[in-house]
Amino acid sequence: MHKEIIQLLNEKRLKEAFTQIKEAAATLNNWELKSQIETQQTTYEYMLQYMAMGTQDPQREAIYNQLLCKGYELADKTYFLKEWDKAYGYFADTFRKFAQTPPHSFKELDFMLEAAKRTFDMSQVNKEEAQRIHSYTLHEHTIDELFNKIWVSTQWSEEDYQEARELLFSPSMAANDKAVMISAVTLNLLQLFDSRKFLLLIIAYQQTKEPTVTQRALTGIALAAYFQADRINLYPELVSALKLMEDDPAALKQLHDIQIIFLLSRETEKIDKKMKEEIIPQMMRNPNLRNPESKVIEIEDIEDLNPEWQKDLEQINSHIRELGELQLEGADTYMTAFSQLKTFPFFQEAAHWFYLFSMKVPDLYQIYKDKAFDEKSLLGMVVNSQMFCDSDKYSFCLAMQSLPADQQTFMRSKLNGEDSIFNDLKISENPTEQKINYIQRQYIHNLYRFYKLWKFKQEMQDIFREKLDFWNNPLLRPLILKGTYHGQITDYLFSKGYMQEAAELYESLAQQNPANAETWQKLGFAYQKSRLYDKAVKAYLQADTIKPNHLWTLKHLAQCHKLSGDYSQAAFCFQKVLEFDPDNLHILMQTGQCLAALKNYPEAIKVFYKVEFLETHPEKARRAIGWCYFMSGKYEEAVRMYDKLLALENPQANDWLNSGHVYLAMGNIPQALTHYRKAETACKSNEEFISQFLADKDALTAQGLSESQVYLMADILRQK
């Protein structure tokens, strides 16, 4: 019913929409919602009456737009309440709990945080450990309640909004508290749009000072705009607020970086798959490869035991280098390592997936309060490294308690050597920007783990299953593709092989600057990789017009003509390339193939003979020459060429097959059968060979054989 109501609202059929909203809400035990629907319905009825009487009202347009917005809000709210009222799970249970026993107000939560702070201050004076633990526990429970209160809420009233805003800027709210609060607002907006919550994200981004808060707010703004664009467009003030960001260079840079990190999240599943299916199985096959004493430089020792291990080790080193490069880009390379460490009770609470890392959370404080650790210990390096997200740091610290005591001591002790064993990203010329980028990446990695690993993840719509291509959102496109960021996003997609998406953006870049040959080249290549050869040809022709006779363009233009079946144009382009590079063996072969496809066998043979002369291993050229002679009806020359190929140590099955065709065309049936039987031995079955034989039916009939002769030979070959 929700979709039908939204469709009515989209069509501006408000009277019917309010009637259906009222019907949908009838089964709910929520007098406040029913009263709100009744009020809006009555207001609209009065508007219709005044309009029918011809009454002039200068406020009519504004009131109508407010009623339309209210219609969407009430439709969404009714659907939200109906969906979770009868559902089961963490979210639904929390929703019902708060419906039965309302949570504390924002002002009350503020007082509770102040109380926790006072308790902590007293513990510092009295040196009361129990008091300190109590303050940490009270603080955690308050933040968890704040998170859940916001996450499961419906649209805020103006009073709710003002109280939430006051709490956000309250002195009792630490950076972690604000960050968790903003995460809750974001998660709620992704389920139920609320203009006041979206406005709070904008205020948080503009007015808070902590980067951990501003970057979560900006990420929330981007996600909400991406998933809730239709609703945001109903509120001109929100659209204007987003538009103002176009003039904020810092916001544009940060949004660009957030977009790149979300695009990098597409690589996480690939990395996870590679770890599980390639790297870990290779290490498990050989216990020596898991031995930390075994180093790359000690290859000879491994070879003495088993030569297979060298290959495994080289492959693992190659994978690790590749993962290292991805890590330097900011890719999430630790997902696999920590995915099994999310079952601790700490992670039962949804809010805890969004905590900034701190040793003061009760679960960690009670473990480590009497266990100091060196900053250059393994534990110290993990908790201080920028490469690990907060969620993974909590996993690491919680997992340590299950280790034997001596291993725990080792993990807390200073390691030998001065350098960190973790390769944090290289130092940037702009440390402030780099710090912000770390924060963005860690937060998005936290989000990724929440949606992929949380025990109750099936209750949530996984946002990471979407493309998260912000540039395709009308609200975000002007921000994401502003100035040079347009080219940077496009080149990134191109470099990662997302060719269809890259092509769309290169199209718009080409329209903006049609005189840039490189853009047309990249556009052509993106289309070529997407197998859209006609579009690729058009792009390459544009590049050739701007920058004539560029070898790279001509080569790819020729390939696209060939792949689309336009052999005449392909041959023409390949021949133009040969004017500049006459001995290019690859281009010569391609040219010959196009000439052969055009049945210009004499010219094709000339080209293939040149390849045979220049090539060290001329087998491919000889096969092509043999086939061209066969198709030209010059059977003796064809036999001579195939004899050379069949004299090789390991002749190919195709050479036996094609030489059999030659003998069949010559009428030498016994010899043809001998060669066909040789070709058959390389096939898995007789039927596989017969299908290969019949695939050349047209070539055989072109040599004067009738179809019946071809099928008779096929039946002969079926006989054992």
C-alpha positions in Angstrom: 0.0 0.0 0.0 2.9 2.4 0.7 4.0 2.4 -2.9 0.5 3.1 -4.1 0.2 6.1 -1.7 3.6 7.4 -2.8 2.5 7.2 -6.4 -0.7 9.2 -5.6 1.5 11.8 -3.9 3.8 11.9 -6.9 0.8 12.5 -9.1 -0.4 15.3 -6.6 -3.6 13.4 -5.8 -3.6 14.4 -2.2 -7.2 13.8 -1.3 -6.9 10.1 -2.3 -3.5 9.8 -0.7 -4.7 11.1 2.7 -7.7 8.8 2.6 -5.4 5.8 2.0 -2.9 6.9 4.7 -5.8 7.0 7.1 -6.9 3.5 6.2 -3.3 2.2 6.5 -3.0 3.7 10.0 -6.3 2.4 11.2 -4.8 -0.9 12.5 -2.1 0.9 14.5 -2.6 1.7 18.1 -1.1 5.2 17.7 -3.5 8.1 18.5 -0.9 10.7 17.8 -0.3 9.5 14.2 -4.1 9.3 13.6 -4.5 12.8 14.9 -1.8 14.1 12.6 -3.4 12.5 9.6 -6.8 13.8 10.6 -5.4 17.4 10.9 -3.7 17.3 7.5 -6.8 15.8 5.9 -9.1 18.5 7.3 -6.7 21.2 6.3 -6.7 19.9 2.7 -10.5 19.7 2.7 -10.7 23.3 3.7 -8.2 24.3 1.0 -10.4 22.5 -1.6 -13.5 24.3 -0.4 -11.9 27.7 -0.5 -10.5 27.0 -3.9 -14.0 25.9 -5.1 -15.5 29.2 -3.8 -12.9 31.2 -5.7 -11.3 32.6 -2.5 -7.9 34.1 -3.1 -5.2 33.1 -0.7 -1.6 34.4 -1.2 -0.4 31.6 1.1 -2.1 28.8 -0.9 1.1 27.7 -2.7 3.2 27.5 0.5 0.4 25.7 2.4 -0.1 23.2 -0.5 3.7 22.4 -0.6 3.6 21.9 3.2 0.7 19.5 2.9 2.5 17.6 0.2 5.6 17.2 2.4 3.3 16.2 5.3 1.7 13.6 3.0 5.0 12.0 2.3 6.1 12.2 6.0 2.9 10.6 7.2 3.0 7.9 4.5 6.6 7.0 5.4 5.9 7.1 9.1 2.8 4.9 8.9 4.7 2.3 6.8 7.7 2.5 9.2 5.4 1.9 12.3 3.5 -1.0 10.6 6.7 -2.6 9.4 8.4 -2.7 12.8 5.3 -3.1 15.0 5.0 -6.8 14.2 8.6 -7.6 13.2 11.2 -9.6 15.2 14.9 -8.9 15.8 17.2 -6.4 17.4 15.7 -3.3 15.7 12.1 -4.3 16.1 12.6 -5.3 19.8 14.3 -2.0 20.5 11.5 -0.2 18.7 8.8 -1.9 20.7 10.7 -1.5 24.0 10.9 2.3 23.5 7.2 2.4 22.4 6.2 0.7 25.7 8.7 2.5 27.9 9.9 5.7 26.3 13.6 6.4 26.5 15.0 9.4 28.3 14.7 12.7 26.7 17.7 14.4 25.1 17.9 16.7 28.1 17.7 13.8 30.5 20.5 12.1 28.6 22.6 15.2 28.9 22.1 15.2 32.7 23.1 11.5 32.8 26.3 12.2 30.8 27.1 15.0 33.3 26.5 12.6 36.2 28.9 10.1 34.6 31.5 12.8 34.3 31.1 13.9 37.9 31.4 10.3 39.1 34.6 10.0 37.1 36.0 13.2 38.5 35.2 12.0 42.0 36.9 8.7 41.3 40.1 10.6 40.3 40.1 12.5 43.6 39.1 9.5 45.8 41.1 7.0 43.7 38.2 4.7 43.8 38.5 2.1 41.1 34.9 0.8 41.5 33.7 4.4 41.1 35.7 4.9 37.9 34.3 1.7 36.4 30.8 2.8 37.4 31.3 6.1 35.6 32.5 4.4 32.4 29.6 2.0 32.5 27.1 4.7 33.1 28.5 6.7 30.2 28.4 3.7 27.9 24.8 2.9 28.8 23.8 6.5 28.2 25.4 6.6 24.7 23.9 3.3 23.8 20.5 4.5 24.8 21.1 7.8 22.8 22.1 5.8 19.7 19.0 3.5 19.9 16.7 6.3 20.7 17.6 8.1 17.5 18.0 5.0 15.4 14.5 3.7 15.9 12.7 7.0 16.1 10.2 8.4 13.6 10.3 12.0 12.4 11.3 14.5 15.0 9.1 17.4 16.2 10.6 20.8 16.3 11.1 20.4 20.0 12.9 17.1 19.5 15.2 18.8 16.9 16.0 21.7 19.2 16.8 19.4 22.1 19.0 17.1 19.9 20.8 20.1 18.6 21.5 21.4 22.2 22.8 17.9 23.2 25.1 17.8 20.2 26.8 21.0 21.3 26.6 20.2 25.1 29.9 20.3 27.0 29.0 16.9 28.4 29.3 15.4 24.9 32.7 14.0 24.1 33.9 13.5 20.5 33.0 9.8 20.7 29.5 10.7 21.9 28.9 13.1 19.1 30.3 10.7 16.5 28.0 7.9 17.7 25.0 10.3 17.7 25.7 11.3 14.1 26.0 7.7 13.1 22.6 7.0 14.6 21.1 9.9 12.7 22.6 8.6 9.5 21.3 5.0 10.0 17.8 6.4 10.8 17.8 8.6 7.7 18.6 5.6 5.5 15.3 4.0 6.7 13.0 6.9 7.2 13.6 10.4 5.9 13.3 13.2 8.3 14.1 16.8 7.2 15.1 17.8 10.7 17.6 15.0 11.1 19.1 15.8 7.7 19.4 19.5 8.8 21.2 18.3 12.0 23.8 16.5 9.9 24.4 19.8 7.9 24.6 21.8 11.2 27.0 19.1 12.6 29.2 19.4 9.5 29.3 23.1 9.5 29.5 23.9 13.2 31.3 21.1 15.1 35.0 21.3 15.4 36.0 17.6 15.8 37.0 16.0 12.4 35.6 12.6 13.7 32.2 14.3 13.9 32.3 16.5 10.8 33.4 13.6 8.5 30.7 11.3 9.8 28.2 14.1 9.3 29.4 14.7 5.7 29.3 10.9 5.0 25.8 10.8 6.4 24.8 13.8 4.2 26.1 12.0 1.1 24.4 8.7 1.9 21.1 10.3 2.8 21.1 12.5 -0.3 22.0 9.3 -2.4 19.2 7.2 -1.0 16.6 9.8 -0.2 17.0 12.3 -3.1 13.2 12.3 -3.8 12.4 13.4 -0.3 15.1 16.0 0.0 13.9 17.6 -3.2 10.6 18.4 -1.4 12.5 20.8 0.9 14.0 23.8 -0.9 15.9 24.8 2.2 17.8 21.5 2.2 18.5 21.6 -1.5 19.9 25.1 -1.1 22.1 24.0 1.8 23.6 21.3 -0.4 24.0 23.8 -3.2 26.0 26.1 -0.9 28.6 23.3 -0.6 29.6 23.9 -4.2 31.4 27.0 -3.1 33.2 25.3 -0.2 36.6 23.9 -1.5 37.1 21.9 1.7 33.7 20.2 1.5 34.3 19.4 -2.2 37.6 17.8 -1.5 36.3 15.8 1.4 33.2 14.6 -0.6 35.6 13.6 -3.4 37.7 11.5 -0.9 34.5 9.9 0.6 33.3 9.0 -2.9 36.7 7.3 -3.7 36.6 5.3 -0.4 33.1 4.1 -1.1 34.3 3.1 -4.6 37.3 1.3 -3.0 34.7 -0.7 -0.9 33.8 -2.4 -4.1 37.3 -4.0 -4.0 36.8 -5.4 -0.4 34.8 -8.5 -1.5 37.4 -9.2 -4.2 40.2 -8.9 -1.6 38.2 -11.1 0.8 37.7 -13.7 -1.9 41.4 -13.6 -2.9 42.4 -14.1 0.7 40.1 -17.0 1.3 40.5 -18.8 -2.0 44.1 -18.1 -3.0 46.4 -16.8 -0.3 45.3 -18.7 2.8 44.9 -22.1 1.0 48.4 -21.7 -0.5 49.8 -21.0 3.0 47.8 -23.9 4.5 49.1 -26.4 1.9 52.6 -26.0 3.3 53.3 -25.5 7.0 56.8 -24.1 6.2 55.1 -21.1 4.6 53.3 -20.3 7.8 56.6 -20.4 9.8 57.7 -16.9 10.6 61.4 -18.0 10.4 60.9 -18.8 6.7 61.9 -15.8 4.7 61.8 -15.0 1.0 65.5 -14.9 0.7 65.8 -18.5 2.0 64.3 -19.9 -1.2 67.1 -22.4 -1.5 66.2 -24.1 1.8 62.6 -24.5 0.7 63.6 -25.9 -2.7 65.6 -28.6 -0.9 62.4 -29.7 0.7 59.9 -29.4 -2.1 60.2 -27.4 -5.3 56.4 -26.8 -5.3 56.8 -24.5 -2.3 58.8 -22.0 -4.3 55.9 -21.5 -6.7 53.5 -21.1 -3.8 55.8 -18.6 -2.0 56.2 -16.5 -5.2 52.5 -16.4 -5.7 51.9 -15.4 -2.1 54.5 -12.6 -2.3 52.8 -11.4 -5.5 49.4 -11.3 -3.8 50.9 -9.5 -0.8 52.5 -6.9 -3.0 49.2 -6.4 -4.7 47.4 -6.0 -1.4 50.1 -3.6 -0.2 49.4 -1.4 -3.2 45.7 -1.5 -2.6 46.3 -0.7 1.1 48.3 2.4 0.1 45.3 3.5 -1.9 43.2 3.1 1.2 41.5 -0.2 0.4 40.1 -2.3 3.2 42.6 -5.1 3.3 42.0 -6.3 6.9 38.3 -7.3 6.5 39.2 -11.1 6.2 41.6 -11.0 9.2 39.1 -9.5 11.6 35.8 -10.9 10.3 36.0 -13.8 12.7 36.6 -11.6 15.7 33.2 -9.9 15.8 31.3 -12.3 18.1 32.3 -10.8 21.4 29.4 -9.5 23.6 30.7 -6.0 23.0 29.5 -6.2 19.4 26.0 -7.3 20.3 25.1 -3.6 20.8 24.7 -1.8 17.4 26.1 1.4 18.8 29.4 -0.2 19.6 30.2 -0.7 15.9 30.5 3.1 15.7 32.4 3.9 18.9 35.7 5.7 18.4 38.5 3.5 19.8 39.2 4.0 23.5 40.6 1.9 26.2 38.0 3.4 28.6 35.1 1.4 27.3 34.2 -0.9 30.2 34.9 -4.1 28.2 38.5 -3.1 27.6 39.2 -1.0 30.7 38.5 -4.0 33.0 40.9 -6.2 31.0 43.8 -3.7 30.6 43.5 -1.4 33.7 46.4 -3.2 35.3 48.2 -4.2 32.2 50.4 -1.4 30.8 51.7 -1.8 27.3 54.5 -0.1 25.3 53.6 2.1 22.4 56.0 0.1 20.2 54.6 -3.2 21.2 52.4 -5.1 18.8 49.3 -4.1 20.8 50.5 -0.4 20.8 51.1 -0.4 17.1 47.7 -1.8 16.3 45.7 0.6 18.5 47.8 3.6 17.3 47.9 2.6 13.7 45.8 4.6 11.2 45.4 1.5 9.0 43.0 -0.2 11.3 39.4 1.0 11.8 38.0 1.4 15.3 35.9 -1.8 15.1 39.0 -3.9 14.3 41.0 -2.3 17.1 38.3 -3.4 19.5 38.4 -6.9 18.0 42.1 -7.2 18.4 42.1 -6.0 22.1 39.2 -8.3 23.0 40.7 -11.3 21.3 44.0 -10.9 23.2 42.4 -12.0 26.5 42.0 -15.5 25.0 45.7 -15.9 24.5 48.0 -17.6 27.0 49.5 -15.3 29.6 53.1 -15.3 28.1 51.8 -14.4 24.7 49.7 -11.6 26.1 52.9 -10.3 27.8 54.8 -10.5 24.5 52.0 -8.6 22.7 52.3 -5.7 25.2 56.1 -5.7 25.2 58.3 -3.5 23.1 59.4 -5.1 19.8 62.9 -5.1 18.6 63.6 -2.5 15.8 62.5 1.0 15.4 60.1 0.7 12.4 56.5 -0.2 12.7 55.6 -3.5 11.2 52.5 -1.9 9.8 52.8 0.3 6.7 50.7 3.3 7.4 50.1 5.5 4.4 53.0 7.7 3.4 53.2 11.1 4.9 51.3 13.7 2.9 52.3 17.2 2.0 49.1 18.3 3.8 49.0 16.4 7.2 45.5 17.9 8.1 44.0 16.6 4.9 45.7 13.2 5.4 44.3 13.0 9.0 40.8 13.7 7.7 41.2 11.1 5.0 42.2 8.5 7.7 39.1 9.4 9.7 36.9 9.1 6.6 38.4 5.7 5.7 38.1 4.3 9.2 34.5 5.4 9.5 33.5 3.8 6.2 35.3 0.6 7.2 33.3 0.6 10.4 30.1 1.0 8.4 31.2 -1.8 6.1 31.7 -4.2 9.0 28.4 -3.2 10.6 26.5 -4.0 7.4 28.5 -7.2 6.6 29.3 -8.7 10.0 26.8 -7.6 12.6 24.9 -10.5 14.1 21.6 -8.9 13.0 22.7 -7.6 9.7 19.9 -9.4 7.8 17.5 -6.8 9.4 19.2 -4.0 7.5 19.3 -3.1 3.8 22.9 -3.5 2.9 24.0 -0.1 1.4 27.2 -1.7 0.1 25.2 -3.8 -2.3 24.4 -0.6 -4.1 26.8 1.1 -6.6 27.2 4.2 -4.3 27.9 6.2 -7.5 27.2 9.6 -6.0 27.8 11.4 -9.3 24.6 9.8 -10.7 22.6 11.5 -8.0 21.2 14.9 -9.1 21.8 16.4 -5.7 25.4 15.2 -5.4 26.5 15.3 -9.0 27.4 19.1 -8.9 29.5 18.5 -5.8 31.2 15.3 -6.8 32.0 16.4 -10.4 33.0 20.0 -9.7 36.1 21.2 -11.6 39.0 18.8 -11.7 37.2 16.2 -9.6 35.2 15.2 -12.6 38.3 14.0 -14.4 39.8 12.4 -11.2 36.7 10.3 -10.5 36.5 9.3 -14.2 40.2 8.3 -14.3 39.8 6.3 -11.1 36.9 4.3 -12.5 38.9 3.8 -15.7 41.9 2.6 -13.8 39.8 0.1 -11.8 38.1 -1.3 -14.9 34.6 0.1 -14.3 34.5 0.9 -18.0 30.8 1.5 -18.5 30.7 4.0 -15.6 33.9 5.6 -16.9 32.5 5.9 -20.4 29.4 7.8 -19.1 31.6 10.4 -17.4 34.1 10.6 -20.3 31.1 11.4 -22.5 30.3 14.5 -20.3 34.0 15.5 -20.2 34.2 15.3 -24.0 31.1 17.5 -24.2 32.7 20.0 -21.9 36.0 20.0 -23.7 35.6 18.5 -27.2 39.1 19.5 -28.3 40.8 17.1 -25.9 42.0 14.1 -27.9 43.0 12.1 -24.8 39.5 12.2 -23.4 38.2 10.8 -26.7 40.8 8.1 -26.7 39.9 7.0 -23.2 36.2 7.2 -24.1 36.9 5.0 -27.1 38.9 2.5 -25.0 36.2 2.4 -22.3 33.6 1.6 -24.9 35.9 -0.9 -26.5 36.3 -2.8 -23.2 32.5 -2.7 -22.8 32.2 -4.3 -26.3 30.3 -1.3 -27.6 32.4 -1.2 -30.7 30.3 1.2 -32.8 30.5 3.9 -30.0 34.2 3.2 -29.6 34.8 3.8 -33.4 33.0 7.2 -33.2 35.1 8.2 -30.2 38.4 7.1 -31.8 37.4 9.0 -35.0 37.0 12.1 -33.0 40.4 11.6 -31.4 41.9 11.0 -34.8 40.4 14.2 -36.1 41.9 16.2 -33.3 45.2 14.4 -33.3 45.6 12.8 -36.7 47.5 9.5 -37.4 48.3 8.8 -33.7 49.5 5.2 -33.7 47.6 4.2 -30.6 44.4 5.6 -31.9 44.8 4.0 -35.3 45.6 0.6 -33.8 42.5 0.6 -31.5 40.3 2.0 -34.2 41.4 -0.9 -36.5 40.7 -3.4 -33.7 37.2 -2.0 -33.2 36.4 -2.1 -36.9 37.7 -5.7 -37.0 35.7 -6.8 -33.9 32.5 -5.2 -35.3 33.0 -7.1 -38.6 34.0 -4.1 -40.7 37.1 -5.8 -42.2 37.5 -3.3 -45.0 37.9 -0.3 -42.6 40.0 -2.5 -40.3 42.4 -3.4 -43.0 42.6 0.3 -44.1 43.5 1.4 -40.6 46.0 -1.4 -40.0 47.7 -0.5 -43.3 47.9 3.1 -42.1 49.7 1.9 -39.0 52.1 -0.2 -41.1 53.1 3.0 -42.9 54.7 4.1 -39.6 55.7 0.7 -38.3 56.1 -1.6 -41.3 57.6 -4.5 -39.5 55.2 -4.8 -36.6 54.4 -8.5 -36.6 51.2 -8.2 -34.6 49.8 -5.5 -36.9 50.9 -7.5 -40.0 49.0 -10.6 -38.7 45.9 -8.5 -38.0 46.1 -7.0 -41.5 46.4 -10.4 -43.1 43.4 -11.7 -41.1 41.3 -8.8 -42.3 42.3 -9.3 -45.9 41.6 -13.0 -45.6 38.1 -12.2 -44.1 37.5 -10.1 -47.2 38.6 -13.1 -49.3 41.5 -11.1 -50.7 43.7 -14.2 -50.4 46.5 -13.2 -52.7 47.2 -10.0 -50.7 46.7 -11.8 -47.4 49.3 -14.4 -48.4 51.8 -11.7 -49.2 51.4 -10.2 -45.8 51.6 -13.6 -44.0 54.8 -14.5 -45.9 56.3 -11.3 -44.6 55.5 -12.4 -41.1 56.9 -15.8 -41.8 60.2 -14.2 -42.9 60.5 -11.9 -39.9 59.1 -14.2 -37.2 61.4 -16.4 -35.2 58.6 -18.9 -34.7 56.5 -18.6 -37.8 54.0 -21.3 -37.1 51.0 -18.9 -36.8 51.9 -17.3 -40.2 52.2 -20.7 -41.8 48.8 -21.8 -40.6 47.3 -18.6 -42.0 49.2 -19.1 -45.3 48.0 -22.8 -45.5 44.4 -21.8 -44.9 44.5 -19.0 -47.5 46.0 -21.4 -50.1 43.2 -23.8 -49.3 40.5 -21.2 -49.7 42.2 -20.0 -52.9 42.0 -23.6 -54.3 45.8 -23.9 -54.4 45.8 -27.3 -52.7 49.4 -28.3 -53.5 50.8 -25.1 -51.9 48.5 -25.7 -49.0 49.7 -29.3 -48.5 53.3 -28.1 -48.6 52.7 -25.5 -45.8 50.8 -28.0 -43.7 53.5 -30.6 -44.1 55.9 -28.1 -42.4 53.5 -27.7 -39.5 52.9 -31.4 -39.2 56.6 -32.0 -39.1 56.9 -30.2 -35.8 57.5 -32.2 -32.6 53.9 -31.5 -31.3 51.7 -30.6 -34.2 48.3 -29.0 -33.3 45.1 -30.9 -33.8 43.8 -28.0 -35.9 46.7 -28.5 -38.4 45.6 -32.2 -38.8 42.0 -31.1 -39.3 42.8 -28.3 -41.8 45.2 -30.5 -43.8 42.4 -33.2 -43.8 40.1 -30.5 -45.4 42.7 -30.0 -48.1 43.0 -33.7 -49.0 39.2 -33.9 -48.9 38.9 -31.1 -51.4 41.5 -32.8 -53.6 39.5 -36.0 -53.5 42.1 -37.9 -51.6 39.6 -39.5 -49.1 42.0 -42.1 -47.5 44.6 -39.4 -46.7 41.9 -37.0 -45.5 40.5 -39.7 -43.1 44.0 -40.4 -41.8 44.5 -36.7 -40.9 41.0 -36.4 -39.5 41.6 -39.4 -37.2 44.8 -37.7 -36.0 42.9 -34.6 -35.2 40.2 -36.6 -33.3 42.7 -38.0 -30.9 43.1 -34.5 -29.3 39.4 -34.2 -28.7 37.6 -35.4 -25.6 35.0 -37.2 -27.6 34.0 -38.2 -31.1 31.1 -35.7 -31.0 33.3 -32.9 -30.0 35.5 -33.6 -33.1 32.4 -33.9 -35.4 31.2 -30.5 -34.2 34.7 -29.0 -35.1 34.6 -30.7 -38.5 31.1 -29.4 -39.3 32.0 -25.9 -38.1 34.1 -25.7 -41.4 31.1 -26.8 -43.6 30.9 -23.4 -45.4 34.6 -23.5 -46.1 34.4 -27.0 -47.6 31.3 -26.2 -49.7 33.2 -23.1 -51.0 35.7 -25.5 -52.4 33.1 -27.3 -54.5 32.0 -30.0 -52.1 28.3 -30.5 -51.8 26.6 -30.5 -48.4 25.7 -34.1 -48.8 29.4 -34.9 -49.2 30.2 -33.0 -46.0 27.5 -34.9 -44.0 28.5 -38.2 -45.5 32.1 -37.6 -44.4 30.8 -36.7 -40.9 29.0 -40.1 -40.7 32.1 -41.9 -41.9 34.0 -40.2 -39.1 31.4 -41.2 -36.5 32.2 -44.8 -37.3 34.8 -46.4 -35.1 
